[in-house]
Amino acid sequence: MINLLLFPVIIPFFTAILLLFFKEQVRVQRVLTVIGLSAGIVSALALVSKVKQDGIQSLTLGSWPAPFGITMVSDMLSALLVTTTLIITLLIAIYSFSSIGVERERYFYYSAMLFMITGVNGAFTTGDIFNMFVFFEVLLIASYLLIVLGGEKRQLRESIKYILVNVISSAFFVITIAYLYSVVGTLNMADIGEKIASIGQPPILSVIGVLMMLVFGIKAGIFPLYFWMPGSYAAPPVPVLALFGALLTKVGVYAIMRIDTLFFVSDLAFTHTILLVLALLTIVAGCIGALAYFDLKQIIIYNILIAIGVILFGVAQMNEPGMQGAIFYLLHDMLIKGALFLLIGIIIFVTGTSNLREMGGLIKTHPTLGWMYLIAAFGLAGIPPLSGFAGKLLIIEGGFTQGHLFGTIIILASSLVVLLSVIRIFLYAFWGEPRPLKTTDRSVYRRMMVPAVLLVALSVVYGVGTEWIYPYVSDAARVLLDPDSYITAVLKE
Amino acid sequence: MELLMAIVAGLLFTAAIYLILSRSLIKVVLGTGLLSHGAHLFILTMGGLGGSAPPVLADGAGDFADPLPQALILTAIVISFGVTAFILVLAYRTYAVHETDDLSLMKGNDEHD
């Protein structure tokens, strides 16, 4: 029983409510956002050290005994994800100060952002499957506001698609929970895990497993379910795109990781083979998209797909290196995608277009931007000692240990495609003949660079400091691979 | 009784899918409404409809209804109410800006490929 694990969820929530009272005072909103998110980061860091020291923390609200009340559980994976989420959001909020525009700020941009973080952190922390649905809805409704805020023609068109896809996937989520409840008669995730283990996963549960993969796959954007993503993500302004790209898809990935290690572990040959195949197809689809477009946003958006495929491939191995690699890569990808989206946002701001063919020679006028972009691009491709390397190495080790040679080779080949697709941006935008730029405010450019550079620096530290981060990641992987420790921590308190 | 409810839920899903596959924006929105109704009915049915006593624990009460699906359905109804309200406003705005409610005219592709 500890309340600490609720703080990263409720601090953004109360800050968001507070912001609603300061609609016209944009400055106050900015200050409060930074204070709220910083307080959230402090509490999340405290939570990480607490979980490191004392193991899994759980809290059942209303002092009900564990399977009956709504349980919040913080193991190392969720603590790390919550911390990363808050850090990225703080930097994106600072980036928004100079790029999102006062009009959007007045119409509850920061409130929506913080409500979304409430939902994201709640979904990472909850230990109750229906409560997860509720937190998904919290983050989705806030994201509906973020994607449509501004009301441009294109935004409206893409929002409709985004919302329809998500409403349908939410209906499926409710149906899946209904099936699950009728079979196991409980909603507490630890309890469900225990019950499924005791009845040995009859075929109906495998069907439910596939349905859940469908629900979370729509959120995460895995292979046959990603078609809504490139269009919808490209519509809102860049800070919103960065938030969505860095955080929202990862909630889906987290949920798949959780259910495939806690619930559906008795019939690996069925559920995890499906996951494996879908992960590889996602990578292939992402690679094709990343090479096909000459549009900055589209190239990086398709790179999200590749990363999701790589992470889920690691999860599907169900062995220690694979799982550690998946967690390493998940955190890395949140940081580096945030950084890349912020950087291409600056490129778009400077050139006034997202079309690669209309750019060139930026390295002469904006050298810092160029070198930062190159570091981030190398980090994404996983060039040692940058942050993508350790995760991918472990995932590949996991793949070979499990004997999935063909899949592992696809992962390795995809790294080259990733490198090619992001270096193409560097070649077209920064090299070549300088194109005439529209005059932009140099001080705005510098203010936009600060959070982007910080995020790149953070990802470099994450890569170079692998040795210090490894114990945390290995703790997280151990809990995932040993569901009994999770179940015991929740139920036997 | 469960069978009857399952058939009703199935009919709702059928109508919802028919509406969602149509081109008119407003029909699609109505379809999502029916879809969530179907899902709500379904969650109630899957919890089992047995039990005649109210779900209040008292000594000796054996035949009480399962309260949990009722709590779930309530939460889900509130959420889908909010989302439907939002999506209706959004559909109107989209109609006003794009001057069409035909989804096939909203394909659009602003990307540079």
Boltz contact constraints between the chains, C-beta under 6 A:
constraints:
  - contact:
      token1: [A, 130]
      token2: [B, 72]
      max_distance: 6.0
  - contact:
      token1: [A, 137]
      token2: [B, 79]
      max_distance: 6.0
  - contact:
      token1: [A, 153]
      token2: [B, 97]
      max_distance: 6.0
  - contact:
      token1: [A, 154]
      token2: [B, 110]
      max_distance: 6.0
  - contact:
      token1: [A, 156]
      token2: [B, 93]
      max_distance: 6.0
  - contact:
      token1: [A, 156]
      token2: [B, 94]
      max_distance: 6.0
  - contact:
      token1: [A, 156]
      token2: [B, 97]
      max_distance: 6.0
  - contact:
      token1: [A, 157]
      token2: [B, 106]
      max_distance: 6.0
  - contact:
      token1: [A, 157]
      token2: [B, 108]
      max_distance: 6.0
  - contact:
      token1: [A, 160]
      token2: [B, 94]
      max_distance: 6.0
  - contact:
      token1: [A, 163]
      token2: [B, 87]
      max_distance: 6.0
  - contact:
      token1: [A, 167]
      token2: [B, 32]
      max_distance: 6.0
  - contact:
      token1: [A, 171]
      token2: [B, 35]
      max_distance: 6.0
  - contact:
      token1: [A, 171]
      token2: [B, 36]
      max_distance: 6.0
  - contact:
      token1: [A, 171]
      token2: [B, 39]
      max_distance: 6.0
  - contact:
      token1: [A, 174]
      token2: [B, 39]
      max_distance: 6.0
  - contact:
      token1: [A, 174]
      token2: [B, 43]
      max_distance: 6.0
  - contact:
      token1: [A, 174]
      token2: [B, 76]
      max_distance: 6.0
  - contact:
      token1: [A, 175]
      token2: [B, 39]
      max_distance: 6.0
  - contact:
      token1: [A, 175]
      token2: [B, 42]
      max_distance: 6.0
  - contact:
      token1: [A, 178]
      token2: [B, 42]
      max_distance: 6.0
  - contact:
      token1: [A, 178]
      token2: [B, 43]
      max_distance: 6.0
  - contact:
      token1: [A, 178]
      token2: [B, 46]
      max_distance: 6.0
  - contact:
      token1: [A, 182]
      token2: [B, 46]
      max_distance: 6.0
  - contact:
      token1: [A, 293]
      token2: [B, 113]
      max_distance: 6.0
  - contact:
      token1: [A, 294]
      token2: [B, 112]
      max_distance: 6.0
  - contact:
      token1: [A, 295]
      token2: [B, 111]
      max_distance: 6.0
  - contact:
      token1: [A, 295]
      token2: [B, 112]
      max_distance: 6.0
  - contact:
      token1: [A, 298]
      token2: [B, 111]
      max_distance: 6.0
  - contact:
      token1: [A, 355]
      token2: [B, 112]
      max_distance: 6.0
